[in-house]
C-alpha cells in the first residue's frame, strides 16, 4: 500500500466531506499516440502492448488499495505565518509531540482542527495567511481516500451517474442562492453538462473539446488516526 498526495478545489473538498464525490478524473500524461499496428501507447514503457483501460497501464495515482491524501487550501494560526510547513512540523517534534501538529483552519468549510491548544490564551487564535493546497504537508491533511478501482477512458465517455459521482451537485450548490439549494434532482441541468463546466473551470476553456484520455479513479473515504 502506497500513500500519494492529490489536490482538490474547495467545492470538491466539500463534496468529499459530504460523501457525494467518489470519483475523480485526471488527464493521462503523456496522451496515447498511434504507432505500428495502431496500438495506442505513450512514451512510458508501461503503456507498451496495453490497450487503454488495461490493468497493464501504470497509473501515477496508484492502484486499488493505495491511499490518496488530500491537499487543500489551509491556514495556520497568525503567529505561525512566518514559519514554513516543514519548520512548523519540526517545532512540534522538538516540543515533544509524537508527530507534527499545528492549529489549522481549512478554507473549504472553515473547520478548525480541534481546539487550538493554548493559542487562544496567547492571543494568537486568529487564522493567519492563506496557504495554497500545493504547499500542504501530509501531517496537515484531514482527508484520506482509498482507491477502489482505476481505469482509462476518453473524457466524453463519462455517464450521468459518473458525473454525479464527480460531485457536480456540490459545484451547483456553491453557485446557487441558499434557498435554491435543495436536493440535486430539483436542479434542472444535465449532470454531464455540469461536469463539462467543472472540467473547464479547472483545466481551462476548450479543454473539454480536446476529449483527452483520462485516469478514472474511484475511491472511498477512510478514517485515519487523528493527530
Secondary structure, DSSP 8 states (H G I E B T S, - for coil): --EEEEE--HHHHHHHHHT-B-EEEEE-SS--EE-GGG-EE-SSGGGTT--TT-TTS--TT--TT-EEEEE--EEEBGGGTTS-HHHHHHHHHHTT-SS----EEETTTTEESS--TTTTTTT--SB-S-B-GGG--GGG---EEEEEEEEEEEGGG--HHHHHHBTHHHHHHHHS-GGG---GGGS-S-HHHHHHHHHHHHH-TTTTTT--EEEEEEEEEE-----
